[in-house]
Amino acid sequence: MNELNYLAFGIPAFFLFVILEFIAAQQKGKKHIFKYDSSVANISIGLAERLLNLFISASFYRLFYYVYTHFALFNISNTWPVWIALLLATDLVWYWYHRLGHEINILWGAHIVHHQSDEFNYTVSARITTFQALIRNLFWCILPFIGFHPALVITILLIHGAYSFFTHTQLIGKLGWLEYIFITPSLHRVHHASNEHYLNKNYGDLFVFWDKLFGTYAKEEEEPKYGLTHPLNSYSFMWQHFHYFLEIAEACTRVNGLAGKLRIIFGRPEDMDQDIRPELEKKYLPYKRKDQTSQKFRVYLNIQIGVCVTLLFIFTLVYNYLSIPDKVFGALFIIITLINCGALLEQRRWIYYLEFARLLIVAGYLSILWDTYSLLITALLLLFVLDATTPAQRWYIRLLYDPDN
C-alpha cells in the first residue's frame, strides 16, 4: 500500500539547523565559517545524493533481508543488549569502511567529494555522493550477515547517520570527558583537516575508541585547515563527482601491464602522481570568467537551489505515489538544475543550453500527461527560432554575469 515518505522532513530539518548555525556564527563574529560558493556546492551535492538515493534505497533494504534470510550466521534476538551490540558493530563497520575509503584509490574516488570543501559547517555533512552510498551499503551487509535483523540495522543506521551530522561544525569546542568516548566536533574537525599532523586520523563516526585501538587517533591542537591537500579548483557539479576517477584512469594509461594498473586502482591516494589533476583541469575545465558577480546573479542562483529543495521535498514525500514518468522527469529536472548551479558558480556560458534542456523536459512531461506531443514540438520550434533569429545567448549571459547590469 502506498504511503507518504516522512523521511522527506529530514530535508527542512537539515536547513533549519544550517540556518541556526549560520545565525550563531554571525552572532559569534565567525562569518568566515560560511562561504557562499562553497556552501552552494555542498548543498547541491547533498540534494543530488538524496534524490538518487530514493531510487536505490529500497533495493538495499531488500538486499539486507536477502542476506539475512539466506546467509545469516546467527539468529540474534531483539533485546536491549542486542541494540548496544549492534550500535558498536555498526560503528566498527563504519570505521573500516571509512578508513579503507581513505586508503584505497577506487574507494577514495567515491569518498573524496566529502572532503573537497575548504569550509567546515553543517552544509559539509551533505557532501555525500551516490557512489559513496552504494559502497557504504555493501559494507552494511556485514550486519545482517552476522545475524542482526534488517529492521534493527535500518533503525540503527538512521540514528548513526543523524549523529554524524552534528559533528560537522566549528561552533562547538571541546567537550571534556565526552572526548574520551565519542567522536565530537573537535575530533571530526581533525579528520577533515589537511594539516600534515591530522591526515588519516579519527575515522570513527560515533565512538572514539576504534581510532585509539587501531592507531589513528589525534586530538585537535593546531588550527585545522580544511579541504584537500591539493585543492580542487572548481565548483563544477560534474567535476567534483568524477575528477578522481578520471585521475585514476589517466594514471593507469601511464603504466604498462595489468599488475601496474591494479596497483594504481587499489593503491594509496598519496602515491598518485599529483601533477595529473592540474593537467586534467587544463584539459577538461575551460577558462572561466573571474568577474565579480552581481546581486541578481546570487538571487537567480538562490532561486535555483530553492526550486530544487522544494521539488525534492515534495518528490520524496509522495515518491510512493508517483508514476514512472513522474519519477524520470522529476529526477532529470532536479539533476539538470543542480548541474546548472555548479555551472553558474563557474560562470560557464553553456548554462544557456541547460535552460533549453529544462524547458524541453517540462514540455516533454506535460506532453505525456496530456497525451499529445504538440506542446513538445512547439517548444522545440520556438527555441530553435529564438536561438536562430536573436542574440538570446548573449543577452542571457550578460544579464547574469555582467555586474554592471
C-alpha positions in Angstrom: 0.0 0.0 0.0 1.3 3.4 -0.9 2.1 5.9 1.9 3.8 9.2 2.4 7.6 9.0 2.9 8.0 11.0 6.1 11.8 10.9 5.7 11.2 13.9 3.5 11.0 16.1 6.6 14.7 15.5 7.1 15.2 18.0 4.3 13.7 21.0 6.0 15.2 19.8 9.3 18.7 20.0 7.7 18.1 23.5 6.5 16.8 24.6 9.9 20.0 23.5 11.6 22.1 25.1 8.9 20.2 28.4 9.4 20.6 28.2 13.1 24.4 27.5 12.7 24.6 30.5 10.3 22.9 32.8 12.8 25.1 31.6 15.6 28.2 32.1 13.5 27.1 35.7 12.8 26.5 36.4 16.5 29.9 35.0 17.5 31.7 37.0 14.8 32.6 33.9 12.8 31.2 34.9 9.4 34.1 33.2 7.7 32.7 29.8 8.6 30.3 30.1 5.7 31.5 30.8 2.2 28.7 31.3 -0.3 30.1 29.4 -3.3 31.3 26.5 -1.3 28.0 26.2 0.7 26.0 26.2 -2.5 28.3 23.4 -3.9 27.9 21.4 -0.7 24.1 21.7 -0.7 23.9 20.8 -4.4 25.9 17.6 -3.9 23.7 16.6 -0.9 20.5 17.2 -2.8 21.7 15.0 -5.7 22.5 12.2 -3.3 19.1 12.4 -1.5 17.4 12.3 -4.9 19.3 9.4 -6.4 19.1 7.5 -3.1 15.3 7.4 -3.4 15.8 5.1 -6.4 18.2 2.7 -4.8 17.4 2.7 -1.0 14.6 0.1 -1.4 17.0 -2.2 -3.3 19.4 -2.1 -0.4 16.7 -2.8 2.2 15.8 -5.9 0.1 19.4 -6.8 -0.1 19.7 -6.7 3.7 16.7 -9.0 4.0 18.1 -11.4 1.4 21.5 -11.6 3.1 19.8 -12.1 6.5 17.4 -14.8 5.2 19.9 -16.8 3.2 23.3 -16.3 4.9 22.9 -15.1 8.5 25.4 -16.8 10.7 23.3 -16.4 13.9 19.7 -15.7 14.8 20.1 -12.8 17.1 17.1 -11.9 19.2 15.7 -8.3 19.7 16.7 -7.4 23.2 18.2 -4.2 24.6 21.8 -5.7 24.9 21.5 -6.5 21.2 20.8 -2.9 20.4 24.0 -1.9 22.2 26.0 -4.6 20.4 24.5 -3.6 17.1 25.4 0.1 17.7 29.0 -0.9 18.4 29.2 -3.3 15.4 27.8 -0.6 13.2 30.4 1.9 14.2 33.2 -0.7 13.8 32.0 -1.5 10.3 31.9 2.3 9.6 35.4 2.7 10.9 36.8 0.2 8.4 34.6 1.3 5.5 35.7 4.9 6.2 39.4 4.1 6.7 39.5 2.0 3.5 37.8 4.8 1.7 40.8 7.0 2.5 43.5 4.3 1.8 42.3 2.7 -1.5 42.2 4.9 -4.6 39.0 3.4 -6.1 37.2 3.9 -2.8 38.7 7.4 -2.3 37.3 8.3 -5.6 33.8 7.9 -4.1 34.7 9.5 -0.7 36.9 12.4 -1.8 33.8 14.6 -2.5 33.1 14.7 1.2 36.5 16.3 1.8 36.7 18.8 -1.1 35.2 21.8 0.7 37.5 24.3 2.2 34.9 25.2 4.8 33.6 23.2 7.7 30.0 23.6 8.8 26.7 21.7 8.7 26.5 22.0 4.9 29.6 19.9 4.6 27.8 16.9 6.1 25.6 16.9 2.9 28.6 16.2 0.7 27.8 12.5 0.2 27.7 11.0 -3.3 25.5 8.2 -4.5 28.8 6.3 -5.2 29.7 6.5 -1.6 26.2 5.5 -0.5 26.4 2.4 -2.7 29.7 1.3 -1.3 28.7 2.1 2.3 25.6 -0.1 2.0 27.6 -3.0 0.7 29.7 -2.8 3.9 26.5 -2.6 6.0 25.6 -6.1 4.6 28.0 -7.5 7.1 25.5 -6.7 9.9 22.6 -8.9 8.6 25.2 -11.5 7.6 26.2 -11.7 11.3 22.5 -12.2 12.2 21.2 -8.8 13.2 17.6 -8.3 11.9 17.5 -5.9 8.9 14.8 -3.8 10.7 17.1 -3.2 13.6 20.0 -2.5 11.2 18.0 0.1 9.3 16.9 1.8 12.6 20.4 2.0 14.0 21.7 3.3 10.6 19.2 6.2 10.9 20.4 7.0 14.4 24.1 6.6 13.4 23.7 8.9 10.4 21.9 11.6 12.3 24.6 11.8 14.9 27.4 12.4 12.4 25.5 15.5 11.0 26.1 17.3 14.3 29.9 16.7 14.3 30.4 19.0 11.3 30.7 22.4 13.0 33.3 24.8 14.2 31.0 26.4 16.8 31.2 23.7 19.4 34.5 23.5 21.2 36.0 20.6 23.1 33.5 18.7 25.3 35.6 17.4 28.2 35.2 13.8 29.2 33.0 13.1 26.2 36.1 13.3 24.0 37.2 10.0 25.6 34.1 8.2 24.4 32.5 9.9 21.4 33.7 11.4 18.1 33.0 15.1 18.9 33.0 18.1 16.6 36.6 18.8 17.7 37.7 15.3 16.8 35.9 15.3 13.5 37.5 18.7 12.6 40.8 16.9 12.8 39.5 14.3 10.4 38.5 17.0 7.8 41.8 18.9 8.2 44.6 18.8 5.6 47.3 19.7 8.1 50.0 17.0 7.8 49.7 16.1 11.5 46.0 15.4 11.1 46.0 13.4 7.9 44.3 10.0 8.1 43.1 10.4 11.6 39.8 9.9 13.5 37.8 7.6 11.2 35.2 6.8 13.8 31.7 8.1 13.4 30.2 7.7 16.8 32.8 6.2 19.2 36.5 7.3 19.5 37.9 4.0 20.8 38.3 2.4 17.4 40.8 5.1 16.4 42.7 4.6 19.7 42.6 0.8 19.3 43.9 0.9 15.7 46.3 3.8 16.0 44.5 6.5 14.0 43.6 8.9 16.8 44.6 12.5 17.1 43.5 15.4 19.3 42.7 18.9 18.0 45.7 21.0 18.8 46.8 23.4 16.0 44.1 25.2 14.0 42.7 22.9 11.3 43.0 23.9 7.6 40.1 22.3 5.8 39.9 20.7 2.3 42.2 18.6 0.3 46.0 18.7 0.5 45.8 19.6 -3.2 42.7 21.7 -3.5 40.1 21.2 -6.3 40.0 24.4 -8.3 36.4 24.0 -9.4 32.8 24.1 -8.2 31.6 22.2 -11.2 29.0 19.7 -10.1 30.2 17.1 -12.5 33.9 17.7 -12.0 33.5 17.3 -8.2 31.9 13.9 -8.7 34.2 12.4 -11.4 37.6 14.1 -11.3 39.3 11.5 -9.2 38.1 8.6 -11.3 39.5 10.4 -14.3 42.8 10.8 -12.5 42.9 7.1 -11.8 42.1 6.3 -15.4 44.8 8.7 -16.6 47.4 7.2 -14.1 46.5 3.8 -15.5 47.3 4.9 -19.1 50.8 5.8 -17.9 51.8 2.3 -16.7 52.1 -0.9 -18.6 50.6 -4.2 -17.7 47.5 -5.3 -15.7 49.5 -5.6 -12.5 50.6 -1.9 -12.7 47.1 -0.7 -13.4 45.7 -2.7 -10.4 48.4 -1.2 -8.2 47.0 2.2 -9.1 43.3 1.3 -8.8 43.8 -0.4 -5.4 46.8 1.7 -4.3 47.0 4.6 -1.9 46.0 8.1 -2.8 49.2 9.6 -1.5 51.1 7.5 -4.1 49.2 9.1 -7.0 51.1 11.5 -9.3 49.9 14.9 -8.0 50.6 16.5 -11.4 47.7 14.6 -13.0 44.9 16.8 -11.5 46.2 20.2 -12.8 46.8 18.6 -16.2 43.3 17.3 -16.4 41.8 20.6 -15.2 43.5 22.4 -18.0 42.2 19.8 -20.5 38.6 19.5 -19.2 37.8 22.7 -17.5 37.7 25.6 -19.9 38.6 29.2 -19.0 36.1 30.7 -16.7 35.4 34.4 -16.1 36.7 35.9 -12.9 34.3 38.9 -12.8 32.7 40.0 -9.6 29.2 38.5 -9.6 26.1 40.8 -9.2 23.4 40.6 -6.6 20.9 39.5 -9.3 23.3 36.6 -10.1 23.1 35.3 -6.5 19.3 35.8 -6.4 19.0 33.7 -9.5 21.3 31.0 -8.1 19.4 31.0 -4.8 16.1 30.5 -6.7 17.7 27.5 -8.5 18.6 26.0 -5.1 15.2 26.9 -3.6 13.4 25.2 -6.5 15.5 22.0 -6.1 14.9 21.9 -2.4 11.1 22.4 -2.8 10.8 19.8 -5.6 13.0 17.3 -3.7 10.9 17.6 -0.6 7.6 17.1 -2.5 9.2 14.4 -4.7 10.5 12.5 -1.6 7.2 12.9 0.4 5.0 11.5 -2.4 7.5 9.2 -4.0 5.5 6.1 -3.5 2.5 7.6 -5.3 4.5 8.7 -8.4 4.3 7.1 -11.8 7.5 6.2 -13.7 7.2 9.3 -16.0 6.8 11.4 -12.8 10.0 10.0 -11.3 12.0 10.2 -14.5 11.1 13.7 -15.5 11.3 15.0 -11.9 14.7 13.5 -11.4 16.0 14.8 -14.7 14.7 18.3 -13.9 16.4 18.4 -10.5 19.7 16.9 -11.7 20.0 19.3 -14.6 19.2 22.2 -12.3 21.9 21.1 -9.9 24.4 20.9 -12.8 23.3 24.3 -13.7 24.1 25.6 -10.2 27.6 24.3 -10.5 28.0 25.9 -14.0 26.7 29.2 -12.6 29.3 29.2 -9.9 31.9 28.6 -12.6 30.3 31.2 -14.8 30.1 28.8 -17.8 28.4 30.1 -20.9 26.8 26.8 -21.8 24.3 27.2 -19.0 22.2 28.8 -21.7 21.7 25.3 -23.3 20.8 23.8 -19.9 17.9 26.3 -19.8 16.8 24.8 -23.1 17.1 21.3 -21.7 15.0 22.2 -18.7 12.3 23.8 -20.8 12.2 20.7 -23.0 11.9 18.4 -20.0 8.9 20.4 -18.8 7.3 20.4 -22.3 8.0 16.7 -22.7 6.5 15.8 -19.3 3.4 17.9 -20.0 3.1 16.3 -23.4 3.0 12.8 -21.8 0.5 14.0 -19.2 -1.8 15.5 -21.8 -1.2 12.6 -24.3 -0.1 15.0 -27.1 3.3 15.8 -28.5 2.2 19.1 -30.0 3.5 21.0 -26.9 7.0 19.4 -27.1 7.2 20.1 -30.9 6.0 23.7 -30.4 8.6 24.2 -27.7 11.4 22.8 -29.9 10.4 25.1 -32.8 10.1 28.2 -30.6 13.5 27.6 -29.0 15.1 27.0 -32.4 13.6 30.2 -33.9 14.6 32.2 -30.8 18.2 30.9 -31.0 18.5 31.4 -34.7 17.0 34.9 -35.0 18.1 36.7 -31.8 21.3 37.1 -29.8 19.4 35.4 -26.9 22.5 33.7 -25.6 24.5 36.9 -25.4 21.6 38.7 -23.7 21.2 35.8 -21.2 24.9 35.6 -20.3 25.2 39.4 -20.0 22.1 39.6 -17.8 23.5 37.0 -15.4 27.2 37.6 -15.3 27.7 41.3 -16.0 27.8 43.0 -12.6 27.0 46.4 -14.2 23.6 45.4 -15.5 
